[in-house]
Amino acid sequence: MSSPVIRLLLCEDQTLMRQGLRTILDLEPGMEVVGEAANGEEAVRRYRELRQAGLGPDIVLMDIQMPLMSGVEATAAILSAYPDARVIMLTTFDYDDYVFESIKAGAAGYVLKDLPAEELAATIRRVAQGEPFIQPSIASKLLMEFGRREKGGRNQPQGAEGEGGGEELSAREREVLRLLAQGASNREIAQQLCLAEGTVKNHVSNILSKLQVANRTQAASKARERKLI
């Protein structure tokens, strides 16, 4: 008896990447791409439409960086409405914060876009069978970072970094915050830190979220108040 087909929803804002994934995965035995989305809001909508039509999807491949709504936000929205959904984050980034946020959102897998096609297919099959999977190179970093955060949390005196709510900033986020507080734009920060402008934008979003503020001015003010810079 043949195994059931794994139905896939591809969520990727870069058209060439999305089309390439579709070509690769449609050729993979036992897999079928049943839908596509080019931004986070569309990903949530397409998932709902496919479920209502009885077309799965069994697995969502979700890019972490997308317009309108990030992949992490879209994943959280999908899982809030459909707790049995299985989402694999597919990204070019192995930053610790991205992995943590994806796991907190409920992602069942996290792999880099440079993963060979056969390994991506194997990951999809594992997650479809209910087995969470994080690419080994990312998992080792995640374990080290988790240990560091746990140790930091135990040793941190009450009222220190976490005073006033929010999460601890990473070393990179502190660098971005320092330049942000000096009035640097995302482009200027990217140039000084040798980062992509999109990466800086994500760091700024994380900083605003962790400091629980609405804009860059409030972030700079709160950073000075808490002596983070």
Rosetta silent file (secondary structure, phi, psi, omega in degrees, C-alpha in Angstrom):
SEQUENCE: MSSPVIRLLLCEDQTLMRQGLRTILDLEPGMEVVGEAANGEEAVRRYRELRQAGLGPDIVLMDIQMPLMSGVEATAAILSAYPDARVIMLTTFDYDDYVFESIKAGAAGYVLKDLPAEELAATIRRVAQGEPFIQPSIASKLLMEFGRREKGGRNQPQGAEGEGGGEELSAREREVLRLLAQGASNREIAQQLCLAEGTVKNHVSNILSKLQVANRTQAASKARERKLI
SCORE:     score description
SCORE:     0.000 S_00000001
   1 L     0.000  129.721 -176.163    0.000    0.000    0.000 S_00000001
   2 L   -76.003  150.862  178.994    1.509    3.372   -1.013 S_00000001
   3 L   -72.995  151.210  178.441    2.123    6.114    1.542 S_00000001
   4 L   -66.112  151.079  179.176   -0.177    9.157    1.464 S_00000001
   5 L   -72.396  137.025  175.932    1.055   12.189   -0.443 S_00000001
   6 E   -87.312  116.820 -177.663    2.533   14.978    1.691 S_00000001
   7 E   -93.227  132.497 -170.766    0.800   18.200    0.684 S_00000001
   8 E  -119.131  142.319  169.736    2.909   21.358    0.938 S_00000001
   9 E  -113.559  120.729 -178.909    2.266   25.077    1.242 S_00000001
  10 E   -97.739  121.626 -179.647    5.281   27.179    0.155 S_00000001
  11 E  -119.249  101.745 -173.881    5.566   30.586    1.823 S_00000001
  12 L  -154.946  127.440 -175.792    8.433   32.593    0.316 S_00000001
  13 L   -80.507  -20.157  178.489    8.463   36.197   -0.911 S_00000001
  14 L   -84.720  115.898 -173.207   11.241   35.701   -3.487 S_00000001
  15 H   -58.756  -45.319 -178.643    9.566   34.444   -6.646 S_00000001
  16 H   -63.625  -41.511  177.918   12.585   32.596   -8.049 S_00000001
  17 H   -63.526  -43.799 -179.222   13.224   30.825   -4.753 S_00000001
  18 H   -64.488  -42.762  179.292    9.563   29.861   -4.436 S_00000001
  19 H   -67.054  -36.826  178.020    9.402   28.585   -8.007 S_00000001
  20 H   -64.347  -43.595  177.715   12.628   26.659   -7.537 S_00000001
  21 H   -61.815  -41.862 -179.844   11.307   24.985   -4.404 S_00000001
  22 H   -61.883  -44.641  179.877    8.094   24.080   -6.181 S_00000001
  23 H   -60.532  -45.466 -178.604    9.974   22.497   -9.075 S_00000001
  24 H   -64.625  -47.649 -172.812   12.186   20.478   -6.738 S_00000001
  25 H   -77.409  -29.743  176.243    9.434   19.316   -4.399 S_00000001
  26 H   -67.860  -25.538  177.884    6.852   18.526   -7.088 S_00000001
  27 L   -83.508  -12.185 -177.723    9.399   16.112   -8.561 S_00000001
  28 L   -77.846  126.395  179.689    9.918   14.447   -5.172 S_00000001
  29 L   -56.230  134.132  176.163    8.001   11.136   -4.878 S_00000001
  30 L    79.861   13.807  178.488    5.116   11.363   -2.437 S_00000001
  31 E  -130.148  146.562  178.663    5.024   15.175   -2.307 S_00000001
  32 E  -145.837  126.838  175.147    2.707   17.732   -3.877 S_00000001
  33 E   -81.688  117.476 -176.346    2.762   21.525   -3.627 S_00000001
  34 E  -105.025   -6.362  179.980   -0.871   22.550   -3.122 S_00000001
  35 E  -169.644  160.610  178.456   -0.383   26.264   -2.520 S_00000001
  36 E  -136.156  156.021  175.443    1.971   29.236   -2.448 S_00000001
  37 E  -146.045  142.799 -176.891    2.172   32.515   -0.557 S_00000001
  38 L  -107.485   -1.208  174.474    4.381   35.562   -1.109 S_00000001
  39 L  -154.937  170.778 -174.227    3.940   37.235    2.289 S_00000001
  40 H   -63.790  -41.914  179.861    2.985   36.385    5.858 S_00000001
  41 H   -63.785  -41.008  178.013   -0.611   37.526    5.664 S_00000001
  42 H   -65.385  -34.897  178.803   -1.155   35.526    2.483 S_00000001
  43 H   -60.293  -45.729  179.363    0.429   32.481    4.161 S_00000001
  44 H   -64.275  -44.081 -179.069   -2.148   32.564    6.956 S_00000001
  45 H   -65.141  -44.380 -178.355   -5.005   33.101    4.499 S_00000001
  46 H   -66.301  -38.018  178.309   -3.880   30.368    2.090 S_00000001
  47 H   -61.092  -45.641 -179.636   -3.430   27.881    4.920 S_00000001
  48 H   -62.115  -43.480 -179.444   -6.972   28.544    6.115 S_00000001
  49 H   -63.199  -42.064 -179.839   -8.384   28.239    2.588 S_00000001
  50 H   -66.801  -39.769  177.373   -6.594   24.959    1.941 S_00000001
  51 H   -63.233  -43.951 -178.942   -7.773   23.487    5.240 S_00000001
  52 H   -65.449  -28.805  179.251  -11.343   24.493    4.524 S_00000001
  53 L   -86.411   -1.874 -179.608  -11.088   22.920    1.059 S_00000001
  54 L    73.248   27.274 -177.395   -9.741   19.664    2.522 S_00000001
  55 L  -107.783   26.101 -177.504   -6.410   20.037    0.725 S_00000001
  56 L    87.128 -129.316  -12.738   -4.148   19.861    3.744 S_00000001
  57 L   -76.334  152.882  179.075   -1.569   21.246    3.835 S_00000001
  58 L   -80.076  -32.750 -179.111    0.388   18.667    5.798 S_00000001
  59 E  -137.398  137.526  172.294    3.543   20.784    5.925 S_00000001
  60 E  -109.843  125.377  170.998    4.144   24.529    5.594 S_00000001
  61 E   -95.633  115.343 -169.992    7.571   25.685    4.423 S_00000001
  62 E  -119.733  118.714  172.862    7.823   29.178    5.871 S_00000001
  63 E   -71.366  140.535 -175.199   10.450   31.798    5.095 S_00000001
  64 L   -77.223  -26.682 -179.142   11.306   33.731    8.252 S_00000001
  65 L  -111.631  109.021  177.856   11.579   37.121    6.506 S_00000001
  66 L  -142.918  157.103  178.434    8.494   38.187    4.566 S_00000001
  67 L   -69.236  160.928  173.800    6.535   41.398    3.922 S_00000001
  68 L    69.912  -45.487  177.841    3.394   42.432    5.841 S_00000001
  69 L  -152.507  130.789 -177.915    3.841   39.728    8.474 S_00000001
  70 L   -69.033  164.790  177.633    7.037   37.856    9.349 S_00000001
  71 H   -62.038  -35.614  178.094    7.301   34.098    9.074 S_00000001
  72 H   -64.911  -45.209  179.225    7.403   33.831   12.868 S_00000001
  73 H   -64.688  -40.943  179.144    4.203   35.884   13.211 S_00000001
  74 H   -64.743  -40.306  178.152    2.498   33.894   10.453 S_00000001
  75 H   -61.670  -45.784  179.179    3.516   30.626   12.106 S_00000001
  76 H   -61.402  -40.262 -179.580    2.108   31.765   15.444 S_00000001
  77 H   -66.455  -42.880  179.396   -1.149   32.834   13.767 S_00000001
  78 H   -63.149  -46.653 -177.135   -1.541   29.530   11.927 S_00000001
  79 H   -71.387  -25.460  175.805   -0.839   27.439   15.015 S_00000001
  80 H   -65.749  -38.480 -179.801   -3.177   29.548   17.121 S_00000001
  81 H   -86.983  -31.190 -177.137   -6.044   28.631   14.791 S_00000001
  82 L  -132.956   84.832 -175.481   -4.806   25.140   13.862 S_00000001
  83 L   -59.963  -18.628 -179.691   -2.734   23.609   16.691 S_00000001
  84 L   -89.175    0.737 -179.840   -2.043   20.482   14.622 S_00000001
  85 L   -63.973  148.548  178.677   -0.312   22.474   11.851 S_00000001
  86 L  -123.244  116.926 -174.896    3.300   21.557   11.091 S_00000001
  87 E  -119.165  132.196  173.824    5.583   24.379   10.008 S_00000001
  88 E  -111.076  121.882  176.624    9.214   24.183    8.916 S_00000001
  89 E   -79.268  127.382 -179.306   11.104   27.477    8.958 S_00000001
  90 E  -120.513  114.306 -169.637   13.255   27.779    5.844 S_00000001
  91 E  -149.992  164.200  175.439   15.739   30.636    6.048 S_00000001
  92 L   -89.532   -6.229 -173.225   19.179   31.960    5.230 S_00000001
  93 L  -106.368  137.107  173.301   19.738   32.910    8.883 S_00000001
  94 L  -115.083   24.048 -179.385   20.998   30.740   11.751 S_00000001
  95 L   -62.888  140.684 -177.044   20.885   33.551   14.338 S_00000001
  96 H   -56.294  -42.727 -176.551   20.002   32.348   17.823 S_00000001
  97 H   -63.712  -38.317  178.685   17.150   34.828   18.246 S_00000001
  98 H   -62.888  -42.745 -179.853   15.476   33.688   15.036 S_00000001
  99 H   -64.350  -46.914  179.957   15.617   30.066   16.153 S_00000001
 100 H   -59.243  -46.917 -178.523   14.269   30.873   19.621 S_00000001
 101 H   -63.749  -37.428  179.241   11.432   32.968   18.231 S_00000001
 102 H   -65.724  -42.782  179.431   10.520   30.254   15.715 S_00000001
 103 H   -66.147  -41.652  178.079   10.403   27.581   18.394 S_00000001
 104 H   -62.215  -33.066  179.008    8.345   29.817   20.666 S_00000001
 105 H   -73.762  -16.906  177.564    5.922   30.341   17.778 S_00000001
 106 L   108.247   10.310  179.678    5.518   26.567   17.478 S_00000001
 107 L   -61.041  140.892 -179.720    7.606   25.685   14.421 S_00000001
 108 L   -93.130  -10.499 -179.427    8.309   21.966   14.124 S_00000001
 109 E  -154.563  157.148  179.703   11.485   22.415   12.067 S_00000001
 110 E  -148.973  112.548 -179.087   14.187   24.958   11.263 S_00000001
 111 E  -135.362  156.346  178.439   16.577   24.519    8.323 S_00000001
 112 E   -86.916  153.145 -176.736   18.806   26.760    6.221 S_00000001
 113 L   -70.103  -14.490  178.078   18.116   27.428    2.552 S_00000001
 114 L   -86.657    9.054  177.480   21.504   26.014    1.554 S_00000001
 115 L   -65.548  133.417  176.884   20.344   22.548    2.654 S_00000001
 116 L   -57.311  148.472 -175.526   20.685   20.002   -0.195 S_00000001
 117 H   -55.868  -40.617 -178.347   17.361   19.108   -1.837 S_00000001
 118 H   -66.837  -32.196  178.322   17.477   15.493   -0.665 S_00000001
 119 H   -74.519  -34.894  175.496   18.000   16.586    2.951 S_00000001
 120 H   -63.273  -44.445  178.585   15.123   19.054    2.728 S_00000001
 121 H   -61.183  -41.278  179.056   12.870   16.277    1.434 S_00000001
 122 H   -64.651  -38.354  178.171   14.012   14.000    4.267 S_00000001
 123 H   -64.642  -42.985  178.821   13.287   16.746    6.792 S_00000001
 124 H   -59.248  -43.652 -179.252    9.799   17.250    5.376 S_00000001
 125 H   -65.104  -39.121 -179.843    9.094   13.523    5.707 S_00000001
 126 H   -65.055  -46.105 -179.109   10.349   13.448    9.306 S_00000001
 127 H   -67.085  -36.960  178.054    8.238   16.422   10.351 S_00000001
 128 H   -61.792  -28.057  178.347    5.205   15.004    8.504 S_00000001
 129 L   -86.639    3.598  176.768    5.566   11.894   10.680 S_00000001
 130 L    94.232   12.231 -178.603    5.453   14.062   13.807 S_00000001
 131 L  -102.326  111.472  177.339    9.184   14.307   14.498 S_00000001
 132 L   -61.291  147.696 -178.531   10.455   17.860   15.196 S_00000001
 133 E  -147.382  128.723  171.791   13.733   18.639   13.438 S_00000001
 134 E  -122.474  129.775 -179.313   16.330   21.375   13.685 S_00000001
 135 L   -48.811  130.858 -173.718   19.344   21.221   11.400 S_00000001
 136 H   -50.414  -41.425 -178.853   22.263   19.844   13.506 S_00000001
 137 H   -63.371  -31.609  178.296   24.531   22.851   12.922 S_00000001
 138 H   -80.300  -38.945 -178.151   21.761   25.112   14.234 S_00000001
 139 H   -60.515  -39.010 -179.885   20.791   22.786   17.070 S_00000001
 140 H   -64.827  -41.359  176.695   24.299   22.851   18.550 S_00000001
 141 H   -64.954  -38.862 -178.348   24.275   26.664   18.595 S_00000001
 142 H   -63.735  -43.442  179.474   20.794   26.631   20.076 S_00000001
 143 H   -63.149  -41.279  178.943   21.819   24.349   22.942 S_00000001
 144 H   -64.952  -42.802 -179.911   24.817   26.535   23.755 S_00000001
 145 H   -68.338  -37.998  178.246   22.706   29.691   23.681 S_00000001
 146 H   -62.241  -43.363  177.846   19.980   28.073   25.774 S_00000001
 147 H   -62.730  -40.921  179.266   22.554   27.120   28.381 S_00000001
 148 H   -63.549  -42.761 -178.698   23.975   30.638   28.380 S_00000001
 149 H   -68.035  -40.534  178.607   20.563   32.194   28.836 S_00000001
 150 H   -62.432  -44.127  178.970   19.601   29.779   31.590 S_00000001
 151 H   -63.729  -43.269  179.094   22.847   30.482   33.433 S_00000001
 152 H   -63.269  -38.119  179.908   22.421   34.203   32.956 S_00000001
 153 H   -66.643  -37.683 -179.966   18.868   34.047   34.240 S_00000001
 154 H   -71.355  -35.635 -175.725   19.917   32.188   37.417 S_00000001
 155 H   -86.326  -13.721 -173.629   22.814   34.507   38.143 S_00000001
 156 L   -75.695  124.457  178.598   21.033   37.735   37.306 S_00000001
 157 L   -67.957  150.962 -179.595   20.051   39.722   40.399 S_00000001
 158 L   -60.819  132.674  178.683   16.450   40.807   40.679 S_00000001
 159 L    90.255    7.022  179.757   15.877   44.151   38.982 S_00000001
 160 L   -83.749 -123.321 -172.928   18.865   43.889   36.626 S_00000001
 161 L   -53.441  -41.668 -174.269   18.557   43.436   32.838 S_00000001
 162 L   -83.412    5.940 -177.889   14.933   42.314   32.928 S_00000001
 163 L   -58.694  132.668  179.367   13.728   45.185   35.092 S_00000001
 164 L    84.117   12.698  177.723   10.555   46.637   33.666 S_00000001
 165 L    86.389  175.699  178.906    9.762   43.523   31.610 S_00000001
 166 L    92.678  169.364 -178.287   11.136   42.375   28.296 S_00000001
 167 L  -104.672  163.403  179.106   13.808   39.868   27.313 S_00000001
 168 L   -68.442  137.887  177.463   17.563   40.080   27.432 S_00000001
 169 L   -82.534  143.035  175.083   19.181   41.620   24.373 S_00000001
 170 L   -74.849  167.709  179.520   21.818   39.673   22.468 S_00000001
 171 H   -59.893  -41.981  179.592   25.293   41.133   21.946 S_00000001
 172 H   -65.349  -40.055  179.569   24.441   41.963   18.328 S_00000001
 173 H   -64.799  -34.783  176.813   21.197   43.649   19.333 S_00000001
 174 H   -64.958  -38.642  177.608   23.111   45.813   21.810 S_00000001
 175 H   -63.050  -45.430  178.868   25.432   46.899   18.978 S_00000001
 176 H   -63.392  -42.145 -179.260   22.452   47.789   16.795 S_00000001
 177 H   -62.375  -40.638  179.819   20.770   49.562   19.717 S_00000001
 178 H   -60.080  -46.056 -179.724   23.872   51.662   20.406 S_00000001
 179 H   -70.980  -37.644  176.964   23.971   52.905   16.810 S_00000001
 180 H   -58.887  -43.053 -179.010   20.195   53.329   16.706 S_00000001
 181 H   -66.996  -21.794  177.062   20.393   55.539   19.802 S_00000001
 182 L   -84.229   -1.888  177.782   22.984   57.673   17.999 S_00000001
 183 L    93.555   10.036 -178.799   20.419   58.340   15.274 S_00000001
 184 L   -72.104  143.195  175.766   21.826   55.986   12.634 S_00000001
 185 L   -79.472  170.094  177.565   19.452   54.692    9.962 S_00000001
 186 H   -58.396  -40.611 -179.511   19.097   50.984    9.174 S_00000001
 187 H   -64.329  -42.604  179.448   21.320   51.468    6.130 S_00000001
 188 H   -66.262  -39.545  177.238   24.009   53.224    8.168 S_00000001
 189 H   -63.435  -43.663  179.700   23.875   50.542   10.853 S_00000001
 190 H   -59.420  -41.939 -179.796   24.151   47.847    8.185 S_00000001
 191 H   -66.442  -42.358 -177.608   27.231   49.515    6.714 S_00000001
 192 H   -70.171  -34.483 -177.166   28.957   49.935   10.072 S_00000001
 193 H   -99.782    2.793 -179.807   28.266   46.372   11.241 S_00000001
 194 L    57.085   48.530  179.638   28.717   44.754    7.791 S_00000001
 195 L  -120.628  162.494  171.853   25.192   43.351    7.822 S_00000001
 196 L   -73.320  146.261 -178.657   22.389   43.206    5.284 S_00000001
 197 H   -61.244  -35.225  177.573   19.876   46.015    5.707 S_00000001
 198 H   -64.062  -35.225  177.641   17.081   43.435    6.064 S_00000001
 199 H   -65.822  -42.358  178.142   18.983   41.801    8.927 S_00000001
 200 H   -61.487  -42.102  179.694   19.279   45.150   10.706 S_00000001
 201 H   -58.945  -40.449  178.043   15.543   45.687   10.243 S_00000001
 202 H   -66.654  -40.319  177.991   14.867   42.369   11.959 S_00000001
 203 H   -62.382  -41.639  179.382   17.218   43.230   14.820 S_00000001
 204 H   -62.620  -42.330  178.203   15.442   46.559   15.303 S_00000001
 205 H   -60.802  -42.830  178.331   12.074   44.781   15.402 S_00000001
 206 H   -63.813  -39.934 -179.957   13.422   42.351   18.007 S_00000001
 207 H   -62.824  -47.072  179.259   14.824   45.228   20.063 S_00000001
 208 H   -59.551  -41.114 -179.917   11.494   47.083   20.077 S_00000001
 209 H   -66.077  -46.299 -176.723    9.724   43.877   21.091 S_00000001
 210 H   -68.737  -35.182  178.590   12.167   43.001   23.871 S_00000001
 211 H   -83.623   -8.840  179.014   12.224   46.527   25.283 S_00000001
 212 L    58.901   51.192  177.878    8.431   46.669   24.933 S_00000001
 213 L  -127.312  166.760 -173.325    8.445   50.010   23.129 S_00000001
 214 L   -98.548  -20.961 -175.792    6.701   51.290   20.004 S_00000001
 215 L  -151.566  176.589 -175.267    9.460   53.144   18.161 S_00000001
 216 H   -66.457  -37.779  179.600   13.181   53.870   17.886 S_00000001
 217 H   -62.183  -44.462  177.945   13.016   57.023   20.012 S_00000001
 218 H   -65.157  -35.854  178.733   11.406   55.123   22.879 S_00000001
 219 H   -63.556  -45.145  179.616   13.965   52.341   22.454 S_00000001
 220 H   -63.167  -41.663  179.816   16.859   54.780   22.756 S_00000001
 221 H   -64.243  -44.649 -178.311   15.285   56.412   25.801 S_00000001
 222 H   -69.728  -34.838  178.212   14.637   53.124   27.552 S_00000001
 223 H   -62.367  -40.998  178.713   18.121   51.847   26.711 S_00000001
 224 H   -69.771  -39.240  179.692   19.678   54.875   28.417 S_00000001
 225 H   -61.813  -39.009 -179.251   17.309   54.551   31.339 S_00000001
 226 L   -93.764    6.309  177.944   18.285   50.914   31.853 S_00000001
 227 L    57.201   42.508  177.514   21.965   51.641   31.133 S_00000001
 228 L   -87.372  -15.566 -179.990   22.061   49.223   28.187 S_00000001
 229 L  -133.562    0.000    0.000   24.212   51.633   26.156 S_00000001
